[in-house]
Amino acid sequence: MVHTMPTEIEVFDGLRDLSIVEHRDGVAAHLRVGSDSFHLRGPECFLLPPNRPYEAAFDSIGVAVTTLSFADLQRDAAVRVDHEELDMDFTRPITPAAGRHWSQTMQYVESLVNNSPLLATAPLARRELSWLVNSAVLACFPNSTLDAETPSYAGDTPQPLRRALAFIDDHAGDPITLSDIAVAARLSARGVQAAFRRHLDTTPLAYLRSVRMERAHRDLQSSGPGNGVSVAGLAAKWGFTHLGRFAIEYKRRFGVYPSHTLRS
């Protein structure tokens, strides 16, 4: 929404659904929700829960509003943690970094849907995107799930982490990012990083790099001198752009330099 004239708004009954407002452009705006009041002066966002009356005043403003079903958010929260009822009120992100993460998540979702409009109509794709967005809400804004205990899972590895590991193993040769891994795991980027730290004592991208190193090692083993394969070519194929660092990391992991593996 872009508005360019002095305006005052009073919403007596609040909004039907949960909304997250990201202030992107325009001069300062004033917002009052119950007894809470503050000014928006630069890029920042805030959450408006359902059914909370509010007032706003501004001369010029540009905002992006994300409207979510609170019932769907409650359902996804129940899957992630063991709690009875989701509790959220008018709030800003838990940290400035969380606010930036929210903004980046929505830009990522917007780019996906703009580049592939069918994602907005395909039920499975919509569900995956809603997982990502709801997970970002629960990770970025204060709510009752942040202090709740995570549920127990069957087996040693939680299902979201298993989805992330399978995705990395299947797509190690593709230019995937942390956001791609988070979407596959149905977690926020912060959530998938926490899962890797807790259960594997590593990060998603470090695990991805390890898988790619194993694939490069396998390719070097199956190749031989004289068949046109080079260490530099295989390193580039698996995303290792600095040949010297690749050789050092390879030797630390396998005990020999990659050139030795290729010759033998």
C-alpha positions in Angstrom: 0.0 0.0 0.0 1.3 3.4 -0.9 -0.5 6.5 0.4 0.5 10.1 -0.2 -1.9 12.4 1.8 -2.4 13.2 5.4 -4.5 10.4 6.8 -5.9 9.2 10.2 -7.3 5.7 10.6 -9.2 4.2 13.5 -10.2 0.5 13.3 -12.6 -0.2 16.2 -12.8 -4.0 16.0 -9.4 -4.7 14.7 -8.6 -7.0 11.8 -10.1 -10.4 11.2 -6.7 -12.1 10.6 -3.2 -11.7 11.8 -1.3 -9.1 9.8 2.4 -8.2 9.7 3.1 -4.7 8.4 6.5 -3.8 7.0 7.2 0.0 6.8 9.3 0.5 3.6 8.9 4.1 2.4 7.5 7.4 3.4 7.9 9.8 6.3 7.3 8.9 9.9 4.0 7.3 10.8 2.3 7.1 14.2 0.6 3.9 15.5 -1.4 3.2 18.6 -2.6 -0.3 19.6 -4.3 -0.2 23.0 -1.9 1.4 25.4 1.1 0.8 23.1 2.2 3.7 20.9 5.2 4.3 18.7 6.6 6.0 15.6 7.7 4.3 12.5 10.7 6.3 11.1 12.6 3.8 8.9 12.3 0.3 7.5 10.8 -1.9 10.2 7.9 -4.2 10.8 5.4 -5.0 13.4 2.7 -7.7 14.0 -1.0 -6.8 14.5 -2.9 -9.7 16.1 -6.6 -10.3 15.2 -9.4 -8.4 16.8 -7.2 -5.7 18.4 -8.5 -2.1 17.8 -5.8 0.3 16.5 -5.2 3.8 15.3 -2.7 5.1 12.7 -1.7 8.5 11.4 0.7 9.5 8.6 1.3 12.0 5.9 2.9 9.7 3.4 3.6 6.0 3.7 4.6 2.9 1.8 4.0 -0.5 3.5 3.8 -4.2 2.6 1.2 -6.1 4.5 1.2 -9.9 4.9 -2.1 -11.3 6.1 -2.1 -14.7 7.6 -4.7 -17.1 9.0 -4.2 -17.3 12.8 -5.8 -20.7 12.8 -3.2 -22.0 10.3 -0.4 -20.4 12.3 -1.8 -22.1 15.5 -1.9 -25.5 13.6 1.7 -25.2 12.4 2.9 -24.1 15.9 1.3 -27.2 17.4 3.4 -29.3 15.0 6.6 -27.6 16.0 6.4 -27.5 19.7 4.4 -29.0 22.6 2.0 -26.3 23.8 -1.7 -25.9 24.4 -2.4 -22.5 22.7 -0.5 -20.0 20.7 -0.3 -16.6 22.4 0.7 -13.5 20.3 0.0 -9.9 20.9 0.9 -6.6 19.2 4.7 -6.7 18.9 7.9 -5.9 17.0 10.4 -8.6 16.0 12.5 -10.1 18.9 15.7 -8.5 17.5 16.6 -6.2 14.5 18.2 -9.2 12.9 14.9 -11.1 13.2 13.1 -8.2 11.5 15.6 -8.4 8.6 15.1 -12.2 8.4 11.3 -11.7 8.2 11.8 -9.1 5.4 14.2 -11.5 3.5 11.8 -14.4 3.9 8.9 -12.5 2.4 11.1 -11.2 -0.5 12.1 -14.8 -1.2 8.4 -15.9 -1.2 7.4 -13.0 -3.4 10.1 -13.8 -5.9 9.1 -17.5 -6.0 5.5 -16.7 -6.7 6.3 -13.9 -9.2 8.6 -16.1 -11.2 6.2 -19.1 -11.0 2.6 -17.9 -10.6 1.4 -21.5 -10.5 2.9 -21.9 -7.1 0.1 -19.7 -5.8 -2.6 -22.1 -7.0 -1.0 -25.5 -6.5 -2.2 -26.8 -3.1 1.1 -28.6 -2.3 3.2 -25.6 -3.2 1.0 -23.3 -1.2 1.3 -25.6 1.8 5.1 -25.6 1.6 5.2 -21.8 1.3 2.8 -21.4 4.2 5.1 -23.7 6.3 8.0 -21.3 5.5 6.1 -18.1 6.3 4.5 -19.4 9.5 7.8 -20.7 10.7 9.4 -17.3 10.1 6.6 -15.7 12.1 7.2 -18.0 15.0 11.0 -17.5 14.9 11.0 -13.7 14.4 8.2 -12.4 16.7 7.7 -12.9 20.4 5.2 -15.7 21.1 4.5 -18.5 23.5 6.2 -21.2 21.4 9.7 -19.7 22.0 9.8 -20.9 25.6 8.0 -24.2 24.9 9.7 -27.6 24.8 10.1 -29.3 21.5 8.1 -32.5 21.1 9.7 -35.9 21.1 10.1 -37.6 17.8 10.1 -41.3 16.8 13.7 -42.2 16.2 16.8 -40.2 16.9 16.5 -37.6 14.1 13.5 -35.2 14.0 11.5 -35.4 10.8 12.2 -31.8 9.7 15.9 -32.6 9.9 15.5 -35.8 8.0 13.8 -33.8 5.2 16.7 -31.3 5.2 19.3 -34.1 5.0 17.4 -35.9 2.2 17.1 -32.6 0.2 20.8 -31.8 0.6 21.8 -35.3 -0.5 19.5 -35.2 -3.5 20.5 -31.7 -4.6 24.1 -31.4 -3.6 25.0 -30.7 -7.3 22.5 -27.9 -7.6 23.0 -24.2 -6.5 20.9 -24.5 -3.4 20.9 -22.0 -0.5 20.0 -22.0 3.1 16.5 -20.8 2.2 16.0 -23.8 -0.1 17.0 -26.1 2.7 14.7 -24.4 5.1 11.8 -24.7 2.7 12.5 -28.4 2.2 12.6 -28.9 6.0 9.5 -26.8 6.5 11.3 -24.6 9.0 12.6 -21.1 9.1 16.2 -20.6 8.3 16.8 -20.0 12.0 14.9 -23.2 12.8 16.8 -25.4 10.4 20.1 -24.0 11.6 19.1 -24.8 15.2 18.2 -28.3 14.3 21.6 -29.0 12.6 23.4 -27.5 15.6 21.4 -29.5 18.2 21.5 -32.9 16.5 24.6 -32.8 14.2 26.8 -30.1 15.8 27.2 -28.4 12.4 25.4 -26.0 10.1 23.3 -26.7 7.0 25.8 -25.1 4.7 28.7 -26.9 6.4 26.9 -30.2 5.9 26.2 -29.3 2.3 29.9 -28.6 1.8 30.8 -31.9 3.4 28.5 -33.8 1.0 30.0 -32.0 -1.9 33.5 -32.9 -0.8 32.5 -36.5 -0.6 31.1 -36.4 -4.1 34.3 -34.8 -5.4 36.3 -37.5 -3.7 34.1 -40.2 -5.3 34.6 -38.6 -8.7 38.3 -38.4 -8.3 38.4 -42.1 -7.3 36.4 -43.2 -10.3 38.6 -41.1 -12.7 42.2 -41.6 -13.7 45.1 -39.8 -15.4 44.8 -39.4 -19.1 41.0 -39.3 -19.3 40.7 -35.5 -19.4 39.5 -35.1 -15.8 41.3 -32.5 -13.8 41.3 -31.6 -10.1 40.4 -28.0 -10.9 37.5 -29.1 -13.1 36.1 -31.4 -10.4 36.5 -28.8 -7.7 34.6 -26.3 -9.8 31.9 -28.8 -10.5 31.2 -29.3 -6.8 31.3 -25.6 -6.0 34.9 -25.2 -4.6 36.0 -22.0 -6.3 39.4 -21.7 -4.5 41.6 -24.6 -5.6 44.2 -24.1 -2.8 41.6 -24.2 0.0 39.9 -27.2 -1.7 43.3 -29.1 -1.7 44.0 -28.3 2.0 40.5 -29.3 3.1 40.6 -32.4 1.0 43.9 -33.5 2.5 42.7 -32.8 6.0 39.7 -35.1 5.3 41.1 -37.9 3.3 44.8 -37.8 4.2 46.1 -37.1 0.7 45.9 -34.3 -1.8 43.3 -34.6 -4.6 46.0 -34.9 -7.2 47.2 -38.0 -5.5 43.8 -39.6 -5.6 43.5 -38.8 -9.3 46.9 -40.3 -10.1 46.2 -43.5 -8.1 
